[in-house]
Amino acid sequence: MLTDQIITDWQPHFPSLWGNHSLALSHRLVSSPLFTDDALARLIDKSPREAYHVNYSQKTPGNPPKRREGEITGLTGHEVLDVVKSGNIWVNLTAPARVDPAYGALLDSLYAEFEDRVPGFLSYKRNLTILISSPNVSVKYHSDVPGQSLWQVRGTKKVFVYPNTAPFISQPALEKLILGQLRETDMPYEPWFDDYAEVHMLEAGKMLHWPLNGPHRVVNENMLNVSFTTEHWTDELRKHYAVNYANGFLRSKLGMNRLSQQVTGASYLAKLGLAGLVKFSPLNPQKKKVYKVDFQVDPSAPEGVRDIEGYFFSK
């Protein structure tokens, strides 16, 4: 599909930054046929309900209010794109590789390139999610559990990346996030956090990778935006996951508060065993995420959103 390297400005010192600092890179995917309107419309047409989210939030300065979940029932992919271009929504296609293998091939190519360039970097459980969003839409302050990158293909957005340490993300909040007891967009946020954020103008042809669990939020410029995220796991990331999982269990079930996040030594090995024991037993505190759907995407409605009687689904 792409014969040349996807990243166009790699430097010899970047491996030492990978995963430790935010890293902004240039890529060739602006011209990829996988992100044209026709390609995106086909993906929307073929994506089952469990493979997409469509969200709405009021356009307000700073961190927007809680987002709403909607549906696109009865619309074609092109009709949905038309609403995105003029409305106030974003569509999140969570499983494009299952719908079209070409996106899986792209994902494999991206990670093969990084694994070739970053010594010792070996990834698995990788995923690619496509984001199609309206002009001026904002995405709330949030944090992700796996390793994460954001790739801009069309349009421009402003990305705020915050330190992955307290007070920007607390240890209890991270544990709740991992246990599914806190939705990623419900991470505590204060406006003064912005004074300590890195601010990146992510134009088409740019990508951004940041340290594990780094909180971030996004504000679109006044244009349609098409981007995608990639996420991955490594053995090192799984160690942090296991420790935080075990810590969350010990904090919530036994009331323990002084909990180390070290991923070496006897304490780590004990927590690794506990996480494995609990995760695959009835004691597992992880809960499925439940979403309330309360609007229908409607080309004739203001901002492309029509309220409907709410219903719930989980995944």
VEXTI-722328 format. One record per residue: residue number from 1; x, y, z of N, C-alpha, C in turn. Coordinates in steps of 0.2 Angstrom, whole numbers. Example, Ala and Ser with C-alpha at 12.3 -4.5 7.8 and 13.67 -1.06 7.14 Angstrom:
! residues 2
<1, <66, -28, 39>, <62, -22, 39>, <66, -16, 39>>
<2, <64, -11, 35>, <68, -5, 36>, <64, 0, 39>>
END
This chain:
! residues 315
<1, <4, -6, 0>, <0, 0, 0>, <4, 6, 0>>
<2, <9, 6, 5>, <14, 12, 5>, <21, 9, 5>>
<3, <25, 11, 0>, <31, 8, -1>, <37, 11, 3>>
<4, <36, 18, 4>, <41, 22, 7>, <39, 21, 15>>
<5, <44, 24, 19>, <43, 24, 26>, <37, 29, 27>>
<6, <33, 27, 32>, <27, 32, 34>, <30, 38, 38>>
<7, <34, 37, 42>, <37, 43, 46>, <43, 46, 42>>
<8, <42, 53, 41>, <47, 56, 36>, <52, 60, 39>>
<9, <52, 61, 46>, <57, 65, 49>, <61, 62, 55>>
<10, <61, 55, 55>, <64, 52, 60>, <72, 54, 61>>
<11, <73, 55, 68>, <80, 57, 69>, <84, 52, 74>>
<12, <90, 51, 74>, <94, 46, 78>, <92, 46, 85>>
<13, <91, 52, 88>, <90, 53, 95>, <83, 51, 97>>
<14, <78, 50, 93>, <71, 49, 94>, <70, 43, 99>>
<15, <73, 37, 98>, <72, 31, 102>, <73, 33, 109>>
<16, <77, 37, 111>, <78, 39, 118>, <72, 43, 121>>
<17, <69, 46, 116>, <63, 50, 118>, <56, 46, 118>>
<18, <56, 41, 114>, <50, 37, 113>, <47, 34, 120>>
<19, <41, 36, 122>, <38, 34, 128>, <40, 37, 134>>
<20, <45, 42, 133>, <47, 46, 139>, <45, 53, 139>>
<21, <45, 56, 133>, <43, 63, 132>, <38, 63, 126>>
<22, <34, 68, 125>, <30, 69, 119>, <34, 70, 113>>
<23, <32, 66, 108>, <36, 66, 102>, <31, 68, 96>>
<24, <33, 73, 92>, <29, 75, 87>, <32, 74, 80>>
<25, <29, 70, 76>, <33, 67, 70>, <28, 69, 64>>
<26, <32, 69, 58>, <28, 70, 51>, <27, 63, 48>>
<27, <21, 62, 44>, <20, 56, 41>, <17, 57, 34>>
<28, <16, 52, 30>, <14, 52, 23>, <7, 51, 22>>
<29, <3, 50, 27>, <-4, 47, 26>, <-9, 52, 24>>
<30, <-7, 58, 23>, <-12, 63, 20>, <-15, 61, 14>>
<31, <-11, 58, 9>, <-13, 56, 3>, <-16, 49, 3>>
<32, <-16, 45, 8>, <-19, 38, 8>, <-26, 38, 6>>
<33, <-28, 33, 2>, <-35, 33, 0>, <-39, 30, 5>>
<34, <-36, 28, 11>, <-40, 25, 16>, <-44, 30, 20>>
<35, <-43, 37, 19>, <-46, 42, 23>, <-50, 47, 19>>
<36, <-51, 45, 12>, <-56, 50, 8>, <-63, 49, 11>>
<37, <-67, 54, 9>, <-74, 53, 10>, <-77, 47, 9>>
<38, <-76, 44, 3>, <-79, 38, 0>, <-77, 32, 5>>
<39, <-70, 32, 6>, <-68, 27, 11>, <-71, 27, 18>>
<40, <-71, 33, 20>, <-74, 34, 27>, <-82, 32, 27>>
<41, <-85, 34, 22>, <-92, 33, 21>, <-94, 25, 21>>
<42, <-89, 21, 17>, <-90, 14, 17>, <-89, 11, 24>>
<43, <-84, 14, 27>, <-83, 11, 34>, <-89, 12, 39>>
<44, <-92, 18, 38>, <-98, 20, 43>, <-103, 15, 41>>
<45, <-104, 14, 34>, <-110, 10, 32>, <-109, 3, 34>>
<46, <-103, 0, 35>, <-102, -7, 37>, <-101, -8, 44>>
<47, <-100, -3, 48>, <-98, -4, 55>, <-104, -5, 59>>
<48, <-105, -11, 63>, <-110, -13, 67>, <-110, -8, 73>>
<49, <-116, -8, 77>, <-117, -3, 82>, <-111, -4, 88>>
<50, <-109, -10, 89>, <-104, -11, 94>, <-97, -8, 92>>
<51, <-96, -6, 85>, <-90, -4, 83>, <-90, 4, 81>>
<52, <-94, 7, 84>, <-94, 15, 83>, <-97, 18, 90>>
<53, <-94, 24, 91>, <-98, 29, 95>, <-99, 35, 91>>
<54, <-104, 39, 93>, <-105, 46, 90>, <-107, 50, 96>>
<55, <-103, 56, 97>, <-104, 60, 103>, <-105, 67, 101>>
<56, <-108, 70, 106>, <-110, 77, 105>, <-108, 81, 112>>
<57, <-105, 87, 112>, <-105, 91, 118>, <-105, 98, 116>>
<58, <-108, 102, 121>, <-108, 109, 119>, <-102, 112, 118>>
<59, <-102, 117, 113>, <-96, 121, 112>, <-95, 126, 117>>
<60, <-90, 125, 122>, <-89, 130, 127>, <-81, 131, 128>>
<61, <-79, 136, 130>, <-71, 137, 131>, <-69, 132, 136>>
<62, <-62, 130, 135>, <-59, 126, 140>, <-62, 118, 140>>
<63, <-62, 115, 145>, <-64, 108, 145>, <-72, 108, 144>>
<64, <-75, 104, 139>, <-82, 104, 138>, <-86, 100, 143>>
<65, <-92, 101, 144>, <-96, 97, 148>, <-96, 90, 146>>
<66, <-99, 86, 150>, <-100, 79, 149>, <-103, 77, 142>>
<67, <-99, 73, 139>, <-102, 71, 132>, <-108, 67, 132>>
<68, <-112, 67, 126>, <-117, 63, 126>, <-116, 58, 120>>
<69, <-119, 52, 121>, <-119, 47, 116>, <-125, 46, 111>>
<70, <-124, 45, 105>, <-129, 45, 100>, <-129, 39, 96>>
<71, <-133, 39, 91>, <-134, 34, 86>, <-135, 37, 79>>
<72, <-133, 33, 74>, <-133, 35, 67>, <-138, 31, 63>>
<73, <-143, 27, 66>, <-148, 23, 63>, <-151, 26, 57>>
<74, <-152, 23, 51>, <-155, 25, 46>, <-152, 30, 41>>
<75, <-146, 31, 43>, <-142, 36, 38>, <-136, 32, 34>>
<76, <-135, 35, 28>, <-129, 32, 25>, <-123, 35, 27>>
<77, <-117, 32, 26>, <-111, 35, 28>, <-110, 42, 25>>
<78, <-112, 43, 19>, <-111, 50, 16>, <-115, 55, 20>>
<79, <-121, 53, 22>, <-126, 58, 26>, <-123, 59, 32>>
<80, <-120, 54, 36>, <-116, 55, 42>, <-111, 60, 41>>
<81, <-107, 59, 36>, <-101, 64, 35>, <-103, 71, 34>>
<82, <-109, 72, 30>, <-112, 79, 29>, <-114, 82, 35>>
<83, <-116, 78, 40>, <-118, 81, 47>, <-112, 83, 51>>
<84, <-107, 79, 50>, <-101, 80, 54>, <-98, 87, 51>>
<85, <-98, 88, 45>, <-95, 94, 42>, <-98, 100, 44>>
<86, <-105, 100, 45>, <-108, 106, 47>, <-111, 106, 54>>
<87, <-111, 101, 58>, <-114, 100, 64>, <-109, 101, 70>>
<88, <-111, 97, 75>, <-107, 98, 81>, <-106, 91, 85>>
<89, <-103, 86, 81>, <-103, 79, 83>, <-96, 76, 81>>
<90, <-94, 71, 84>, <-88, 67, 81>, <-90, 60, 81>>
<91, <-88, 56, 76>, <-89, 49, 75>, <-82, 45, 77>>
<92, <-83, 40, 81>, <-77, 36, 83>, <-78, 29, 80>>
<93, <-74, 27, 75>, <-75, 20, 72>, <-70, 16, 76>>
<94, <-72, 12, 80>, <-67, 8, 85>, <-64, 2, 82>>
<95, <-67, -1, 76>, <-64, -7, 74>, <-64, -7, 66>>
<96, <-60, -2, 63>, <-60, -2, 56>, <-56, -8, 53>>
<97, <-52, -11, 56>, <-48, -16, 54>, <-52, -23, 53>>
<98, <-57, -23, 57>, <-62, -29, 57>, <-67, -28, 51>>
<99, <-68, -22, 49>, <-72, -20, 43>, <-69, -21, 37>>
<100, <-62, -18, 37>, <-58, -18, 30>, <-51, -20, 32>>
<101, <-49, -25, 30>, <-42, -27, 32>, <-36, -22, 30>>
<102, <-38, -18, 25>, <-33, -13, 23>, <-31, -9, 29>>
<103, <-35, -7, 34>, <-33, -4, 40>, <-29, -8, 45>>
<104, <-30, -14, 45>, <-26, -18, 49>, <-19, -19, 46>>
<105, <-18, -19, 39>, <-12, -19, 36>, <-8, -12, 37>>
<106, <-12, -7, 37>, <-9, 0, 39>, <-6, 0, 46>>
<107, <-10, -3, 51>, <-8, -3, 58>, <-2, -7, 59>>
<108, <-2, -13, 55>, <4, -17, 56>, <11, -14, 53>>
<109, <10, -10, 47>, <15, -6, 44>, <18, -1, 49>>
<110, <13, 3, 52>, <15, 8, 57>, <20, 5, 63>>
<111, <17, 0, 66>, <21, -3, 71>, <27, -7, 69>>
<112, <27, -10, 63>, <33, -13, 61>, <39, -7, 60>>
<113, <37, -2, 58>, <42, 4, 57>, <44, 6, 64>>
<114, <40, 7, 69>, <43, 9, 75>, <47, 4, 78>>
<115, <45, -3, 78>, <49, -8, 81>, <56, -8, 78>>
<116, <56, -7, 71>, <62, -7, 68>, <67, -1, 70>>
<117, <64, 5, 72>, <67, 11, 74>, <69, 12, 81>>
<118, <65, 8, 85>, <66, 9, 93>, <68, 3, 95>>
<119, <75, 2, 97>, <78, -4, 100>, <74, -6, 106>>
<120, <72, -13, 106>, <68, -16, 112>, <61, -15, 112>>
<121, <58, -11, 107>, <51, -9, 107>, <48, -15, 103>>
<122, <44, -19, 107>, <40, -25, 104>, <33, -24, 107>>
<123, <28, -23, 102>, <21, -21, 104>, <16, -27, 102>>
<124, <11, -27, 106>, <5, -32, 104>, <-1, -29, 106>>
<125, <-7, -33, 105>, <-14, -31, 106>, <-14, -23, 104>>
<126, <-13, -22, 97>, <-13, -16, 94>, <-20, -14, 92>>
<127, <-22, -8, 91>, <-28, -6, 88>, <-28, 1, 85>>
<128, <-32, 2, 80>, <-33, 8, 77>, <-40, 10, 77>>
<129, <-41, 17, 79>, <-48, 20, 79>, <-48, 26, 75>>
<130, <-53, 27, 71>, <-53, 33, 67>, <-58, 38, 70>>
<131, <-56, 44, 70>, <-60, 49, 73>, <-62, 54, 67>>
<132, <-68, 56, 66>, <-71, 60, 61>, <-75, 66, 65>>
<133, <-73, 72, 65>, <-76, 77, 70>, <-77, 83, 67>>
<134, <-82, 87, 69>, <-85, 93, 67>, <-80, 99, 68>>
<135, <-80, 104, 64>, <-76, 110, 66>, <-78, 113, 73>>
<136, <-72, 115, 76>, <-72, 118, 83>, <-75, 113, 89>>
<137, <-75, 107, 87>, <-77, 102, 93>, <-71, 101, 97>>
<138, <-73, 100, 104>, <-68, 99, 109>, <-69, 92, 112>>
<139, <-63, 89, 113>, <-63, 82, 117>, <-61, 83, 124>>
<140, <-65, 81, 129>, <-63, 82, 136>, <-56, 80, 138>>
<141, <-54, 83, 143>, <-48, 80, 147>, <-49, 73, 149>>
<142, <-44, 69, 147>, <-45, 62, 148>, <-38, 59, 148>>
<143, <-38, 52, 150>, <-32, 48, 150>, <-33, 41, 147>>
<144, <-29, 38, 144>, <-30, 32, 141>, <-25, 26, 144>>
<145, <-28, 20, 144>, <-24, 15, 148>, <-18, 12, 144>>
<146, <-19, 10, 138>, <-13, 8, 134>, <-8, 13, 131>>
<147, <-3, 11, 128>, <1, 16, 125>, <-3, 19, 119>>
<148, <-2, 26, 118>, <-6, 29, 113>, <-3, 34, 109>>
<149, <-5, 35, 103>, <-3, 40, 98>, <-9, 43, 94>>
<150, <-8, 49, 92>, <-14, 52, 88>, <-11, 55, 81>>
<151, <-14, 53, 76>, <-12, 54, 69>, <-17, 59, 66>>
<152, <-14, 64, 63>, <-19, 69, 60>, <-18, 68, 52>>
<153, <-24, 67, 49>, <-24, 66, 42>, <-27, 72, 38>>
<154, <-33, 75, 41>, <-36, 80, 38>, <-38, 85, 43>>
<155, <-37, 92, 41>, <-39, 97, 46>, <-33, 98, 51>>
<156, <-35, 103, 56>, <-30, 105, 61>, <-33, 105, 68>>
<157, <-30, 102, 73>, <-32, 102, 80>, <-27, 105, 85>>
<158, <-29, 107, 90>, <-24, 109, 95>, <-25, 104, 101>>
<159, <-19, 101, 103>, <-19, 96, 107>, <-15, 98, 114>>
<160, <-18, 98, 119>, <-15, 99, 126>, <-13, 93, 129>>
<161, <-6, 92, 130>, <-4, 86, 134>, <-1, 88, 141>>
<162, <-3, 84, 146>, <-1, 86, 153>, <3, 81, 156>>
<163, <7, 83, 161>, <11, 78, 164>, <7, 72, 166>>
<164, <10, 66, 166>, <7, 60, 168>, <8, 58, 176>>
<165, <9, 63, 180>, <10, 63, 187>, <5, 67, 191>>
<166, <4, 66, 197>, <0, 71, 201>, <3, 78, 201>>
<167, <-2, 83, 201>, <-9, 82, 202>, <-13, 81, 196>>
<168, <-10, 81, 190>, <-14, 80, 184>, <-17, 73, 183>>
<169, <-14, 68, 186>, <-18, 62, 186>, <-15, 59, 193>>
<170, <-20, 57, 197>, <-19, 54, 204>, <-18, 47, 203>>
<171, <-15, 44, 208>, <-14, 36, 208>, <-21, 33, 209>>
<172, <-26, 35, 213>, <-32, 32, 214>, <-36, 33, 208>>
<173, <-36, 39, 204>, <-40, 40, 198>, <-37, 35, 193>>
<174, <-31, 34, 192>, <-28, 30, 187>, <-31, 22, 189>>
<175, <-30, 21, 195>, <-33, 14, 197>, <-40, 13, 195>>
<176, <-44, 18, 197>, <-51, 17, 195>, <-52, 17, 187>>
<177, <-48, 21, 184>, <-49, 20, 176>, <-47, 13, 174>>
<178, <-42, 10, 176>, <-40, 4, 174>, <-45, -2, 176>>
<179, <-49, -1, 182>, <-54, -5, 184>, <-61, -4, 181>>
<180, <-61, 1, 177>, <-67, 3, 174>, <-72, 6, 178>>
<181, <-70, 9, 184>, <-74, 12, 189>, <-74, 20, 188>>
<182, <-70, 22, 183>, <-70, 29, 181>, <-70, 29, 173>>
<183, <-74, 33, 170>, <-74, 34, 163>, <-68, 38, 161>>
<184, <-64, 37, 156>, <-58, 41, 154>, <-59, 48, 154>>
<185, <-66, 50, 152>, <-67, 58, 151>, <-70, 61, 157>>
<186, <-70, 57, 163>, <-72, 59, 169>, <-66, 61, 174>>
<187, <-60, 61, 171>, <-54, 62, 175>, <-54, 69, 178>>
<188, <-53, 70, 184>, <-53, 77, 187>, <-49, 82, 183>>
<189, <-51, 88, 182>, <-48, 93, 178>, <-49, 100, 182>>
<190, <-44, 104, 182>, <-44, 111, 184>, <-41, 115, 178>>
<191, <-45, 121, 177>, <-42, 126, 172>, <-35, 127, 172>>
<192, <-32, 128, 178>, <-25, 130, 179>, <-20, 124, 177>>
<193, <-23, 118, 176>, <-19, 113, 173>, <-16, 115, 166>>
<194, <-19, 120, 162>, <-17, 122, 156>, <-10, 125, 156>>
<195, <-9, 129, 162>, <-3, 132, 163>, <3, 128, 162>>
<196, <2, 121, 163>, <8, 116, 163>, <7, 111, 158>>
<197, <3, 113, 153>, <2, 108, 147>, <7, 110, 141>>
<198, <9, 105, 138>, <12, 106, 131>, <6, 107, 126>>
<199, <7, 112, 122>, <2, 113, 117>, <5, 112, 110>>
<200, <2, 107, 106>, <4, 106, 100>, <-2, 107, 95>>
<201, <0, 111, 89>, <-4, 112, 84>, <-3, 106, 79>>
<202, <-8, 102, 79>, <-7, 95, 75>, <-11, 96, 68>>
<203, <-7, 98, 63>, <-9, 99, 56>, <-9, 92, 53>>
<204, <-13, 92, 47>, <-13, 86, 43>, <-6, 84, 41>>
<205, <-4, 78, 42>, <3, 75, 41>, <7, 75, 47>>
<206, <4, 76, 53>, <8, 76, 59>, <5, 71, 64>>
<207, <9, 68, 68>, <7, 63, 73>, <10, 65, 80>>
<208, <7, 63, 85>, <10, 64, 92>, <9, 58, 96>>
<209, <15, 56, 99>, <15, 51, 104>, <17, 54, 111>>
<210, <14, 52, 116>, <16, 54, 123>, <17, 49, 128>>
<211, <19, 50, 134>, <21, 45, 139>, <14, 42, 141>>
<212, <15, 36, 144>, <10, 31, 146>, <5, 35, 151>>
<213, <-2, 35, 149>, <-7, 38, 154>, <-7, 45, 154>>
<214, <-3, 48, 149>, <-3, 56, 149>, <-10, 59, 148>>
<215, <-12, 63, 153>, <-19, 66, 151>, <-18, 71, 145>>
<216, <-24, 72, 142>, <-24, 76, 136>, <-31, 78, 134>>
<217, <-31, 84, 131>, <-38, 86, 128>, <-36, 89, 121>>
<218, <-42, 90, 117>, <-41, 92, 110>, <-46, 97, 108>>
<219, <-44, 102, 104>, <-49, 107, 102>, <-48, 107, 94>>
<220, <-53, 106, 90>, <-53, 107, 83>, <-52, 114, 81>>
<221, <-49, 115, 76>, <-49, 122, 72>, <-56, 122, 68>>
<222, <-57, 127, 65>, <-64, 128, 61>, <-64, 124, 55>>
<223, <-64, 118, 55>, <-64, 114, 49>, <-65, 106, 51>>
<224, <-68, 102, 46>, <-68, 95, 47>, <-61, 92, 49>>
<225, <-61, 88, 54>, <-55, 85, 56>, <-56, 77, 55>>
<226, <-51, 74, 52>, <-50, 67, 52>, <-44, 65, 54>>
<227, <-44, 60, 60>, <-38, 58, 63>, <-39, 51, 65>>
<228, <-33, 48, 67>, <-34, 41, 70>, <-29, 40, 76>>
<229, <-31, 36, 81>, <-27, 34, 86>, <-24, 27, 85>>
<230, <-19, 26, 88>, <-16, 19, 88>, <-14, 18, 95>>
<231, <-16, 12, 98>, <-14, 10, 104>, <-11, 3, 104>>
<232, <-7, 2, 109>, <-3, -4, 110>, <-1, -6, 117>>
<233, <1, -12, 118>, <4, -14, 124>, <11, -17, 123>>
<234, <15, -17, 128>, <22, -20, 128>, <22, -23, 135>>
<235, <27, -27, 136>, <28, -31, 142>, <29, -26, 148>>
<236, <33, -20, 146>, <34, -15, 151>, <27, -11, 153>>
<237, <23, -10, 148>, <16, -7, 150>, <12, -11, 153>>
<238, <12, -18, 152>, <8, -23, 156>, <10, -23, 163>>
<239, <16, -22, 164>, <19, -22, 171>, <15, -16, 175>>
<240, <15, -10, 172>, <12, -5, 175>, <5, -6, 176>>
<241, <2, -9, 171>, <-6, -11, 171>, <-7, -15, 177>>
<242, <-3, -21, 178>, <-4, -26, 183>, <-3, -22, 190>>
<243, <2, -18, 191>, <3, -15, 198>, <-3, -10, 199>>
<244, <-5, -6, 195>, <-11, -2, 196>, <-17, -6, 197>>
<245, <-18, -11, 193>, <-24, -15, 194>, <-24, -18, 201>>
<246, <-19, -21, 204>, <-18, -24, 210>, <-19, -18, 216>>
<247, <-16, -13, 215>, <-17, -7, 219>, <-24, -5, 220>>
<248, <-27, -4, 214>, <-34, -3, 214>, <-39, -7, 218>>
<249, <-37, -14, 217>, <-41, -19, 221>, <-39, -18, 229>>
<250, <-33, -17, 230>, <-31, -17, 238>, <-34, -10, 241>>
<251, <-34, -5, 237>, <-37, 1, 239>, <-45, 1, 240>>
<252, <-48, -2, 235>, <-55, -2, 236>, <-58, -7, 240>>
<253, <-55, -13, 241>, <-57, -19, 244>, <-55, -19, 252>>
<254, <-48, -17, 252>, <-45, -18, 259>, <-44, -11, 262>>
<255, <-45, -5, 259>, <-44, 1, 262>, <-37, 3, 262>>
<256, <-32, 0, 259>, <-25, 2, 259>, <-24, 8, 255>>
<257, <-20, 12, 257>, <-18, 19, 254>, <-11, 20, 252>>
<258, <-6, 17, 256>, <1, 18, 254>, <3, 12, 250>>
<259, <2, 13, 244>, <3, 8, 239>, <9, 10, 234>>
<260, <14, 6, 233>, <19, 8, 228>, <17, 6, 221>>
<261, <20, 10, 216>, <19, 8, 209>, <25, 5, 206>>
<262, <30, 3, 210>, <36, 0, 208>, <34, -6, 204>>
<263, <38, -8, 198>, <37, -13, 194>, <43, -18, 194>>
<264, <47, -18, 200>, <52, -23, 201>, <52, -25, 208>>
<265, <55, -30, 210>, <56, -33, 217>, <50, -37, 219>>
<266, <50, -39, 226>, <45, -44, 229>, <38, -41, 229>>
<267, <38, -34, 230>, <31, -31, 230>, <28, -32, 223>>
<268, <32, -30, 218>, <29, -31, 211>, <27, -38, 210>>
<269, <31, -43, 212>, <29, -50, 210>, <23, -52, 214>>
<270, <22, -50, 220>, <16, -51, 224>, <10, -48, 220>>
<271, <10, -42, 218>, <5, -39, 215>, <3, -42, 208>>
<272, <8, -44, 205>, <7, -47, 198>, <3, -53, 199>>
<273, <5, -57, 204>, <1, -63, 206>, <-6, -62, 208>>
<274, <-7, -56, 212>, <-14, -54, 215>, <-18, -52, 209>>
<275, <-15, -48, 204>, <-19, -46, 198>, <-21, -52, 194>>
<276, <-17, -56, 193>, <-19, -62, 189>, <-24, -66, 192>>
<277, <-24, -67, 199>, <-29, -71, 203>, <-35, -68, 203>>
<278, <-35, -61, 204>, <-42, -57, 205>, <-45, -57, 198>>
<279, <-41, -55, 193>, <-44, -53, 186>, <-48, -59, 183>>
<280, <-46, -65, 185>, <-50, -71, 182>, <-54, -75, 187>>
<281, <-56, -71, 192>, <-60, -74, 197>, <-67, -69, 198>>
<282, <-72, -72, 202>, <-77, -68, 203>, <-76, -61, 207>>
<283, <-70, -61, 210>, <-68, -55, 214>, <-66, -49, 209>>
<284, <-66, -50, 203>, <-64, -45, 198>, <-68, -39, 199>>
<285, <-65, -33, 201>, <-70, -27, 201>, <-71, -23, 195>>
<286, <-68, -26, 189>, <-69, -22, 183>, <-76, -23, 181>>
<287, <-79, -17, 178>, <-86, -17, 176>, <-86, -15, 168>>
<288, <-91, -18, 165>, <-92, -16, 158>, <-94, -9, 158>>
<289, <-91, -5, 153>, <-93, 2, 152>, <-101, 2, 149>>
<290, <-105, 6, 152>, <-112, 7, 150>, <-113, 14, 147>>
<291, <-116, 14, 142>, <-117, 20, 138>, <-124, 22, 137>>
<292, <-126, 28, 139>, <-133, 30, 138>, <-134, 33, 131>>
<293, <-138, 31, 127>, <-139, 34, 120>, <-145, 38, 120>>
<294, <-144, 45, 119>, <-150, 49, 120>, <-151, 54, 114>>
<295, <-147, 53, 109>, <-149, 57, 103>, <-148, 53, 96>>
<296, <-151, 56, 91>, <-150, 53, 85>, <-147, 58, 80>>
<297, <-142, 56, 76>, <-139, 61, 71>, <-145, 62, 66>>
<298, <-146, 68, 65>, <-151, 70, 60>, <-149, 76, 56>>
<299, <-149, 76, 50>, <-146, 81, 45>, <-151, 87, 46>>
<300, <-157, 87, 48>, <-162, 92, 48>, <-162, 96, 55>>
<301, <-159, 93, 60>, <-159, 96, 66>, <-153, 101, 68>>
<302, <-154, 106, 72>, <-149, 110, 74>, <-143, 106, 77>>
<303, <-137, 108, 74>, <-131, 105, 76>, <-131, 97, 74>>
<304, <-136, 95, 70>, <-136, 88, 68>, <-138, 83, 73>>
<305, <-141, 86, 78>, <-143, 81, 84>, <-150, 82, 86>>
<306, <-154, 76, 86>, <-161, 76, 88>, <-161, 72, 94>>
<307, <-164, 74, 100>, <-165, 70, 106>, <-170, 64, 105>>
<308, <-168, 59, 108>, <-173, 53, 108>, <-173, 50, 115>>
<309, <-178, 46, 116>, <-179, 43, 122>, <-173, 38, 123>>
<310, <-170, 39, 129>, <-163, 36, 130>, <-164, 28, 131>>
<311, <-158, 25, 129>, <-157, 18, 131>, <-150, 17, 132>>
<312, <-149, 11, 135>, <-142, 9, 137>, <-139, 3, 133>>
<313, <-132, 4, 132>, <-129, -2, 129>, <-122, -3, 133>>
<314, <-119, -8, 133>, <-113, -9, 136>, <-108, -13, 132>>
<315, <-101, -12, 133>, <-96, -15, 129>, <-90, -15, 133>>
END
